[in-house]
Amino acid sequence: MRVSIDDVPTNQLDEASAALEELVGILAADQSLSDALQQLAESAARVIPDAQNVSVTVLDADGSGHTAAATDQVVVAIDRDQYAAGEGPCLEAAATKRPVRVTAEGGRERWPAFAAAAAEAGVRAYLSAPLILDDRVIGALNVFSADEHAFDPFDEALLRLFVTAASTTITGFRRYERSRGLIQHLQNALESRAEIDQAKGVLMAAHGVSAEEAFARLVQESQQHNTKLRDVARNLLGSVRRSVDG
């Protein structure tokens, strides 16, 4: 069944529009990844019709998944059972790179272990969509309902909007973490260079040698004692400070 915009109640469109504006604020705000994904999950639960709970699955480097955000601990437990069983709607969405929309009855046929755990928690319908960036799956966005007849193509279309926001959020934070790591590495390198230059200056003044000779002495000390050049320089400067203070 195809659902057109004309068939959608105005209040749903207004809520969807408001949620997207909220998501723009989430992406622009200076907050943790966990907080951003949590707000995104809560927005999706509020906007998608029949969505009682939402969770965000993030795939780790080794291919395993973990729930990064959820609107209720009930779905965290359901997700955990799904990861343990190795089967379920979010894992299939990630594997096929396609949305998965299924009822409890269909779930029992496709993923009996997961469906049994979900049924115990009162879940009767599932809708999952993969989080994809640059053709690489990084997770899934999952919607749960106690109504077996919940979710239709319009719900799936709305979920795609949240998928885009979630993918952008996760990728942005990962890039930020990588950038922060590179900046920290650069800062450490600059600090090391400054200490090495200071140590060279001490040796040049104390022994009347050139910059090249002073550096060669530091390198020799580093090799003889299997110590980083930075630490050799730091130890030399520390001994000079102690002698001055003494």
Beta strands, then each sheet from edge to edge (+ up, - down):
strand 1: 53-59
strand 2: 65-70
strand 3: 100-103
strand 4: 125-133
strand 5: 136-145
sheet 1: 2+ 1- 5+ 4- 3+
end
